[in-house]
Amino acid sequence: MWSGNKSIHIHLLFASSHLSRRVTEVLAKRHGKNADAQLRDHWQGDIDPNVIWDYYSTCWDQLETDIREITAIDDKFDHSMRYLHQKRRLP
């Protein structure tokens, strides 16, 4: 999204339900799907809450690399966005 004067904003949404066995089961039941099949096909193992911060930062670094390659953007990205606890302002 072009925001006007000097910046471009890319809005992304992330699904993290595959990181929790219980959430995968609940969502499967809510959507009328077979929970065992959903676990087999989508659940990758519960992530330790103590490493979620590092996991997010690592994923963000890879995403930044991917966006740079796809868009050929050379300008700096907002480095603070790689931190899960960074407050975000939404329109």
N, C-alpha and C positions, 0 to 999 in steps of 0.2 A: 504494500500500500504506500503510495507516495503521500507524504504528510505535508508537503509544501516546500519550504525554503531550502533546507540543507540535508534532509535525512530521508531515508527510506525505512519503513518498518515492515518486518516480516512477522506475522502472527502464526504461532504454532501451538497445537494442542497435543498433549501426550497422554496416552492410555497406559496406566501402570497396573491394571488389574491382573495381568499375567504374572506379576511379582508376588501375589498372595494367593495361596491355595483356597482359603476361605472365600475371598472376594470372587474368585473364578467360579466356585461352586454356587454362590448366591446369585451371581449374574446369570449363570446357566439356567438355574431353576426359574428365575424371574422371566427369562425369555423363552421358557418352554423347551429348553435344549437338554440333552443328556449330559449331566455333570461329569460323568466318567470320561466321556468322549472329549468334552471341553478341556478337562485336565490333561488328558493324553496329548491333545493337539496344541494346546496353548500355554499351559502352566509350565514355567521353567524352574520353579523352586522358589520358596520364600526367601526374600532378601533380608539379611540381618539389618535391623533398624540402625545399628551403629555404623553401617557402611553406606547408607542411602545418600549421604552428602557427597562422598567420593564418587559413588556410582553416577549421580546426577552430573557432577562436574566432568567426569570422563565422557559421558554421553554428549554433553554440551560441546566439548572440544571436538568430538567427531562430527557433530552436526555443523559446527562452524566451518570445519574443513570442507564438508560436503556442499554447504551453501556457497562458499567461496569458489569451489570448482564449477558449480552449476551456473552461478550468476556472473562470474568473473569480476566480482567486487574486490577491489584492492584496499579500500579504506578500512580503518580500524573498526572492529566490533566493540560494543560495550562490554568490557571485561567483567564487570560486576554481574552480568547476566548469567555467568557460569556458576553462580552460587545460589543454591536452593533457597536460602533465607533472604535473598535480595527482594526488597519490596518492589512490586510492580504497580504501575499506574495504568489503569484501563480507562478507555474513553467512557 
